Amino acid sequence: MSITWGRLWPGRTTPNVHPAPGAVKTLRASRYVLQVSANHRRWRTVAQVSGVTRRLRDVLRFPPVSARWIRIRMTWGGVRPPKTTKDNPNPPPTTPMVEELIATP
């Protein structure tokens, strides 16, 4: 199982102007569990991650299971929201974002 987390790029202050150089933040959960279910009612935890704040991709390995559904239960976000400034009065949200989930047999 591979999970690729989203990213937050530096914002633009005006149209048609490149943003100032800055760090790209990974919008990921720093603590979560991966659960599977065969009937969408009973969920079984097959993997858990905690204390990771900067990694873009998580590769989770666990024994083979039979399931029709997969879910990620995020229990703790990983990025602090940017502060409101004069140049950026409405900063973007920093909620964790899954960009890609790959499940292979």
C-alpha positions as CSV (number, residue, x, y, z in Angstrom):
1,M,0.0,0.0,0.0
2,S,1.4,3.4,-1.0
3,I,0.0,6.8,0.1
4,T,1.2,10.0,-1.5
5,W,0.3,13.1,0.4
6,G,-0.5,16.5,-1.1
7,R,1.7,19.6,-1.2
8,L,1.2,23.3,-0.5
9,W,3.3,25.5,-2.8
10,P,4.2,29.1,-2.0
11,G,1.4,31.4,-3.0
12,R,1.4,34.2,-5.5
13,T,0.8,37.7,-4.4
14,T,-0.2,39.2,-7.8
15,P,-1.3,37.7,-11.1
16,N,1.4,36.8,-13.7
17,V,4.2,37.2,-11.1
18,H,6.1,34.2,-9.8
19,P,5.8,33.6,-6.1
20,A,8.7,34.3,-3.8
21,P,10.9,31.3,-3.1
22,G,9.8,29.4,-0.2
23,A,9.4,25.9,1.3
24,V,6.9,23.5,-0.1
25,K,4.9,22.0,2.7
26,T,3.7,18.4,2.7
27,L,0.0,18.3,3.7
28,R,-0.1,15.0,5.5
29,A,-1.4,13.5,8.7
30,S,1.3,12.9,11.3
31,R,-0.8,10.1,12.9
32,Y,-3.3,7.8,11.2
33,V,-4.5,4.2,10.9
34,L,-5.2,2.3,7.7
35,Q,-8.3,0.1,8.0
36,V,-10.0,-2.4,5.7
37,S,-13.5,-3.9,5.5
38,A,-15.3,-6.6,3.6
39,N,-18.8,-5.3,4.3
40,H,-18.3,-1.5,5.0
41,R,-19.6,-2.1,8.6
42,R,-16.7,-3.9,10.4
43,W,-13.4,-2.2,10.0
44,R,-10.0,-3.8,10.9
45,T,-6.8,-1.9,11.4
46,V,-4.0,-3.3,9.4
47,A,-1.4,-0.5,9.8
48,Q,-0.7,2.6,11.8
49,V,1.6,5.5,11.4
50,S,2.6,8.1,14.0
51,G,5.2,10.8,14.4
52,V,5.9,11.4,10.7
53,T,5.6,15.0,9.7
54,R,7.7,15.6,6.5
55,R,7.7,12.5,4.4
56,L,5.8,12.8,1.0
57,R,5.1,9.1,0.5
58,D,4.3,6.3,3.0
59,V,4.7,2.7,1.9
60,L,2.8,0.4,4.3
61,R,3.4,-3.3,4.4
62,F,1.1,-5.8,6.1
63,P,0.0,-9.4,5.7
64,P,-2.4,-10.0,2.8
65,V,-6.1,-9.4,3.6
66,S,-9.3,-9.7,1.7
67,A,-11.3,-6.4,1.6
68,R,-13.6,-4.4,-0.6
69,W,-13.0,-1.0,1.1
70,I,-10.0,0.8,2.4
71,R,-10.0,3.9,4.6
72,I,-7.5,6.2,6.3
73,R,-8.5,7.4,9.7
74,M,-6.5,10.5,10.4
75,T,-6.1,11.3,14.1
76,W,-3.6,14.2,13.9
77,G,-2.8,16.7,11.3
78,G,0.9,17.5,10.5
79,V,1.1,21.1,9.3
80,R,0.4,24.4,11.1
81,P,-1.7,26.8,9.1
82,P,0.1,29.9,7.7
83,K,-0.4,33.1,9.6
84,T,-2.5,35.9,8.1
85,T,-0.4,38.8,6.9
86,K,-1.0,42.0,5.0
87,D,0.2,40.4,1.8
88,N,-1.7,37.2,2.4
89,P,-5.0,38.1,4.2
90,N,-6.6,34.7,3.4
91,P,-4.0,31.9,3.6
92,P,-4.9,28.5,2.1
93,P,-6.0,25.7,4.3
94,T,-3.5,23.1,5.5
95,T,-5.7,20.1,6.1
96,P,-4.1,16.8,5.3
97,M,-4.7,15.8,1.7
98,V,-4.2,12.4,0.0
99,E,-3.0,12.9,-3.5
100,E,-2.7,9.2,-4.4
101,L,-3.5,5.8,-2.8
102,I,-2.2,2.7,-4.5
103,A,-3.3,-0.8,-3.2
104,T,-1.7,-3.8,-4.8
105,P,-2.3,-7.5,-4.1
